[in-house]
Amino acid sequence: MAKFVKVEKLPENLTKDEYVINAPTFVEEVKECYARAPKDKLTTSNFMRDIAARVGDRYLDDNFNTLIHVNTSSFRGLPFGSPEEVDIIAKTMLKKALPTIDDAYVDYHVKKRPHGTKLIYFLGNHAQTGSFSANGIDEIKLKEIDTYLERKQKKVVGKPITSTQND
Protein backbone atom coordinates (compact mmCIF):
# COMPACT_ATOMS: atom_id res chain seq x y z
CA MET A 1 0.00 0.00 0.00
CA ALA A 2 1.46 3.33 -1.08
CA LYS A 3 1.86 6.32 1.23
CA PHE A 4 2.59 9.97 0.52
CA VAL A 5 4.60 12.66 2.21
CA LYS A 6 4.25 16.41 1.69
CA VAL A 7 7.71 17.93 1.18
CA GLU A 8 9.19 21.29 0.27
CA LYS A 9 12.30 19.79 -1.31
CA LEU A 10 13.02 16.38 -2.83
CA PRO A 11 15.66 14.05 -1.43
CA GLU A 12 18.84 13.80 -3.50
CA ASN A 13 18.42 10.14 -4.43
CA LEU A 14 15.16 8.42 -5.25
CA THR A 15 14.67 4.68 -5.49
CA LYS A 16 12.41 2.76 -7.85
CA ASP A 17 9.82 2.57 -5.04
CA GLU A 18 9.52 6.37 -4.87
CA TYR A 19 7.56 8.74 -7.13
CA VAL A 20 7.26 12.52 -7.31
CA ILE A 21 4.16 14.62 -7.92
CA ASN A 22 4.99 18.28 -8.38
CA ALA A 23 2.73 21.16 -7.43
CA PRO A 24 0.03 21.58 -10.08
CA THR A 25 1.48 23.12 -13.20
CA PHE A 26 0.45 23.08 -16.83
CA VAL A 27 3.81 24.02 -18.38
CA GLU A 28 3.89 20.75 -20.31
CA GLU A 29 0.53 21.49 -21.95
CA VAL A 30 1.57 25.11 -22.61
CA LYS A 31 4.76 23.89 -24.32
CA GLU A 32 2.67 21.56 -26.50
CA CYS A 33 0.70 24.61 -27.69
CA TYR A 34 3.59 27.10 -27.73
CA ALA A 35 4.40 26.67 -31.42
CA ARG A 36 1.03 28.31 -32.13
CA ALA A 37 1.58 31.15 -29.66
CA PRO A 38 0.89 34.64 -31.00
CA LYS A 39 4.05 36.20 -32.42
CA ASP A 40 3.32 39.53 -30.72
CA LYS A 41 3.58 37.76 -27.31
CA LEU A 42 0.05 38.79 -26.26
CA THR A 43 -2.44 36.07 -25.34
CA THR A 44 -5.44 35.45 -27.60
CA SER A 45 -8.69 33.61 -26.90
CA ASN A 46 -7.76 30.88 -29.37
CA PHE A 47 -4.33 30.31 -27.80
CA MET A 48 -5.76 30.16 -24.28
CA ARG A 49 -8.61 27.91 -25.45
CA ASP A 50 -6.07 25.57 -27.03
CA ILE A 51 -4.22 25.31 -23.71
CA ALA A 52 -7.46 24.79 -21.78
CA ALA A 53 -8.43 22.01 -24.20
CA ARG A 54 -5.07 20.27 -23.70
CA VAL A 55 -5.40 20.50 -19.92
CA GLY A 56 -9.01 19.33 -20.05
CA ASP A 57 -8.19 16.37 -22.31
CA ARG A 58 -5.50 15.22 -19.92
CA TYR A 59 -6.98 15.88 -16.49
CA LEU A 60 -10.77 16.15 -16.79
CA ASP A 61 -13.57 13.80 -17.82
CA ASP A 62 -15.32 13.57 -21.18
CA ASN A 63 -18.00 16.08 -20.13
CA PHE A 64 -15.45 18.92 -20.21
CA ASN A 65 -15.99 21.35 -23.08
CA THR A 66 -13.63 24.28 -23.44
CA LEU A 67 -16.20 26.47 -25.18
CA ILE A 68 -18.75 25.96 -22.41
CA HIS A 69 -16.60 25.70 -19.28
CA VAL A 70 -13.77 28.23 -19.79
CA ASN A 71 -14.21 31.94 -20.55
CA THR A 72 -10.99 32.84 -22.33
CA SER A 73 -12.06 36.37 -23.30
CA SER A 74 -10.99 37.76 -19.92
CA PHE A 75 -7.46 36.53 -20.61
CA ARG A 76 -6.91 38.18 -24.02
CA GLY A 77 -4.12 40.64 -24.61
CA LEU A 78 -1.95 39.66 -21.63
CA PRO A 79 1.80 39.88 -22.31
CA PHE A 80 4.03 36.83 -21.92
CA GLY A 81 7.62 35.97 -22.68
CA SER A 82 7.97 32.29 -21.89
CA PRO A 83 5.91 29.12 -21.44
CA GLU A 84 6.27 29.55 -17.67
CA GLU A 85 4.62 32.98 -17.86
CA VAL A 86 1.79 31.54 -19.97
CA ASP A 87 1.43 28.79 -17.36
CA ILE A 88 0.76 31.41 -14.66
CA ILE A 89 -1.94 32.99 -16.83
CA ALA A 90 -3.42 29.59 -17.71
CA LYS A 91 -3.52 28.47 -14.05
CA THR A 92 -5.37 31.67 -13.10
CA MET A 93 -7.83 31.19 -15.95
CA LEU A 94 -8.42 27.50 -15.21
CA LYS A 95 -8.80 27.97 -11.44
CA LYS A 96 -11.39 30.67 -12.06
CA ALA A 97 -13.39 28.45 -14.42
CA LEU A 98 -12.65 25.08 -12.80
CA PRO A 99 -11.90 25.44 -9.07
CA THR A 100 -11.16 21.70 -8.78
CA ILE A 101 -8.48 21.64 -11.51
CA ASP A 102 -5.66 21.23 -8.96
CA ASP A 103 -7.41 18.19 -7.47
CA ALA A 104 -7.86 16.75 -10.97
CA TYR A 105 -4.13 17.28 -11.66
CA VAL A 106 -3.09 15.47 -8.47
CA ASP A 107 -5.67 12.71 -9.02
CA TYR A 108 -4.35 12.10 -12.55
CA HIS A 109 -0.77 11.74 -11.33
CA VAL A 110 -1.75 9.55 -8.37
CA LYS A 111 -3.54 7.18 -10.72
CA LYS A 112 -0.70 7.23 -13.29
CA ARG A 113 2.06 6.44 -10.78
CA PRO A 114 4.24 3.45 -11.65
CA HIS A 115 3.09 0.06 -10.42
CA GLY A 116 4.82 -0.86 -7.18
CA THR A 117 5.30 2.70 -5.93
CA LYS A 118 5.60 2.65 -2.14
CA LEU A 119 6.12 6.35 -1.43
CA ILE A 120 4.94 9.48 -3.24
CA TYR A 121 6.66 12.79 -2.57
CA PHE A 122 4.20 15.65 -3.07
CA LEU A 123 5.55 19.16 -3.64
CA GLY A 124 2.20 20.96 -3.74
CA ASN A 125 0.08 22.72 -1.18
CA HIS A 126 -1.34 20.65 1.68
CA ALA A 127 -4.85 21.77 0.64
CA GLN A 128 -4.33 19.84 -2.61
CA THR A 129 -3.87 16.43 -0.94
CA GLY A 130 -7.51 15.31 -1.01
CA SER A 131 -6.91 13.05 -4.01
CA PHE A 132 -4.50 10.94 -1.99
CA SER A 133 -7.18 10.10 0.58
CA ALA A 134 -9.77 9.54 -2.16
CA ASN A 135 -7.41 6.97 -3.68
CA GLY A 136 -6.72 5.25 -0.35
CA ILE A 137 -3.23 6.67 0.13
CA ASP A 138 -2.35 7.74 3.67
CA GLU A 139 0.10 10.45 4.65
CA ILE A 140 3.22 9.72 6.64
CA LYS A 141 5.59 12.08 8.41
CA LEU A 142 9.00 12.90 6.94
CA LYS A 143 10.79 11.26 9.88
CA GLU A 144 8.93 7.97 9.23
CA ILE A 145 10.21 7.52 5.65
CA ASP A 146 13.29 5.42 6.45
CA THR A 147 11.28 3.05 8.63
CA TYR A 148 8.46 2.79 6.07
CA LEU A 149 10.86 2.08 3.20
CA GLU A 150 12.82 -0.29 5.46
CA ARG A 151 16.07 1.58 4.92
CA LYS A 152 18.96 0.81 7.19
CA GLN A 153 19.79 3.72 9.43
CA LYS A 154 23.36 4.39 10.44
CA LYS A 155 23.92 3.27 13.98
CA VAL A 156 26.01 5.37 16.29
CA VAL A 157 28.32 3.17 18.32
CA GLY A 158 30.03 4.42 21.44
CA LYS A 159 30.30 7.88 22.88
CA PRO A 160 31.12 10.92 20.79
CA ILE A 161 34.72 12.12 21.08
CA THR A 162 35.10 15.23 23.19
CA SER A 163 38.15 17.36 23.53
CA THR A 164 39.75 17.12 26.97
CA GLN A 165 43.05 18.81 26.25
CA ASN A 166 44.02 21.83 28.27
CA ASP A 167 46.11 24.38 26.44
N, C-alpha and C positions, 0 to 999 in steps of 0.2 A: 504494500500500500504506500503510495507516494505521499510525501509531506511537502510543505512549502515554508520558506523563511523570507521575510521582508528584510531587504538589505539596502544600504545606501551605496555600497561598493562591492564589486565581485571579488571573490578570492582569486589569487594568482593562478592557481592550477585547478582545473575542473576534471573530474573523472567521467567515465562513460555513464555513470549512474546519476549525474547531475545535469540540470537543464536550466537555461536562463530565459526569463520573460522580462523584457524591458518595459519601461513605462510606456503607455500607449503613445504611439507615434505612427504617422502615415507617410513618412519620408519615402518608403519603398514604393507606395502607390503614386506619390507625386513624381518620383523619378521615372516611373513607367509612362507618365503623361507629359513629362517635361519637354520632349521633342516637339510637342505641339503647343508649347507655351508661347504667348504673345511676344513678338520680337521687341515691342516697346517696353517690356517688363512691367506692364500693368495688367492686373487680373481681369478676365472677362467672364461672363456668365457661362459660356461654353467650356472654357478651361476648367473652371471650378466645378461645373456639372460633370465633366469627364473624370475628375478626381473623386468626386462623391460617388459616381457610379462604380469606379474601381474599388473603393472602400466598401461600398454596399455589397458588391459581388463577393468580396472576400469574407466579410465579417457578419453580414446580416442575412436574414432569410429571404425566400423567394418573393415575399410580399412587398419588399422594398422597391420603391420606384422613385428615382431621382427627381423626376419632374413633379411628382406629387409631394414628396416628403422633404425636399431641401429647397429653400428659397435662396438661389445664388445671386439674385439681383442686388442684395445688400452688400455683396462682396465684390462688386465690379469696381475697376479703376484703382485698386490698391497696389502700391508699388512693391516689387520684390526683386531680389538679386540672386537668390539661390533656392534650391529645392527645400532647404531647411526653413527659409523664410516663408515659402508657400505652405509648408507643413503647418506653421503657426496659424496662418490664415485659415487653412482647411480645418484644423482642429477646432478653432473658434466657430466656424460655420457649422460644422457637423455637431458639435456639442449643443449649439443653439437649436438645431433642427431635431437632433436625435440625442437626448440627454443620456441614454444608456449606451452610447457608442463605445465608451471606455470599457464597460462590462463586456460588451460583445467582442472587443479586441482581446481581452484577457481570456474569455471563454474559448475563443478560437485557438489561442496558443496553448491553453491547458489541454484541450482535446487533441491537438496536433503534436503533443510532446512525443518523443521517441518511446517506443515500447521498452519497458524495464526501468524507466526513470524512477529513482528513489527520492530525489530531492530537487525541488524547483526553487531557484533563487528569483525573487521578484523585486524589481527595481522601481516599481511604481508607488503610488500613494496608497496608504493603508485603506482608504475608503474604496479602493478599486479591487479589493480582495474577495468580494462576494462570490465570484465565479469559482473560487477554490472550494468553498464550502458547498456550493451547489453541485460540484462534481465529486464530493466526498473526500476532499483533500484537506487535512488538518494542518494547522500552523504549528511550527516548533520554534523554540527560542534559538538564537544564534549560538549560545553556549552548549546546546544539546546536539549540534551537528555531528561532532566527532563520535559521540556515543551512538547516535542513530545510524550513521554510515559505518559503524564498527571499525573506525580507524584506530590504530594504535597510538596512544598518547605517550610522549616521552616521559619516562619516569625519572624523578630526581632522586638520586641515591646519596645518602650522607648529608652532612651539614654543609652549608655554603662556607667558602673560605673567607675569613675576615682578617683584616690586617691587625697584627698585634705588635708591630715594631714600634719602638720609641726612638725618635730621632733626636 
